[in-house]
Amino acid sequence: MSTKKTASGNKKPKEIRVGDPEDMEGRLKQIGGSKSDSWNNVLANQAAQSLWLGHSDKASREIQHGAAITGMMGIGPRDELEGMIAAQLIAAHSAAMECYRRAMIGEQTFEGRRENLNQANRLSRTWTTLLDALNKHRGKGQQKVTVEHVHVHSGGQAVVGTVEAPGGGALGKSEDQPHAKQIVHAPEPAMRSPDAEREPVPVAGDA
């Protein structure tokens, strides 16, 4: 009669090394954004394996793998979070382009073409969402500037809205300030004639 040994009694717990000085050199940080080269290497392989290589030979696969890594380096992740987004950007782009390619294949049903285009559209939207998340994480989102106080000195004018040329439409609203004035006509100073004994010659405002 044979006896079975329990698996738990024979296996030793796996040791996971974290913070190994040899691993924290960050030689591949420009790919995955981490100081850990193990992380960067795993992320690079994940991005490379997400490519569609069904009809590629060895040389083509090497070119595509290199292109994917070059793309991640071009994105330039600065931390692990940006590294993950960069890898997903590569994967989403690759999948979207494959769906677009399949949609262009002739002699297929209308439903098949439509499904490929729908999937490509969804993947393109996902790619845009990932790009927005990356820009937001990097602080490149739209900034809102709020003006809390507007000071208008005596004789000045604060205008809200678009100011058009005279005769081109209504002027913008003026701020409700106690000293704000709307200048309709500003007379030009008189220009003296060459003869000092003669009177000054007035000049029209629109001359």
Phi, psi and omega in degrees: 000123182267148178245143179261132178273141179291141182294328183291336181280340184259338184268136175267147178297139180287142180260124179254120182267123181238135179078024178295126181304326179290335181270341186262030179279337176067032180291336180251024183297328181292351177265310185247356175079006184246156172284342179276117178290336175296315177300311182298321180292316179297317182295321178296319178293322178297318179294319180293323182284347178278353181284151176273113184234028186299324184245025182257142174275184185298316181296319180293321179297319179296322178294317181292320177298315178297323179295321179296317179294321177297321177297318178295321178294326177293323176295325174067059180298139182258349176207181184295323180297314178294329177296318178294318179295320179298317180296320179289328174298317178296316182294316181295320178296315181297316181293320179296316180294326177293321178293320176298320180296316181294328179294336182271356180291132179283170177058044174234162182290159177298322180295321179295317178297316181296319180296319178296319179293323177296316179295320178297320179296318179295318179294323178295321176294321176298319178300317179296320178297318178296320179295319177297320179296320178295314179295322178295319178295327179275359178079026181258015179287174180293137180255139180253125180253124180249125178263114185269325183228136175235121180254125178243119180280168182301129180089352180269181182209128176255124185244133176252125180108192183271131178259123182258167179292158179304132181084358183262008180134185184286148175281162178288168179290142174269143177297145180280079180248145183297330184253007182285133180229143177265118183273115179267318181214129177245109182294141178280148177292152181290144179255125183283147178279165179299330180277118183294337183279341182279164181282154177298145180262118180288150180241134181294151183295332182258016181286000000 
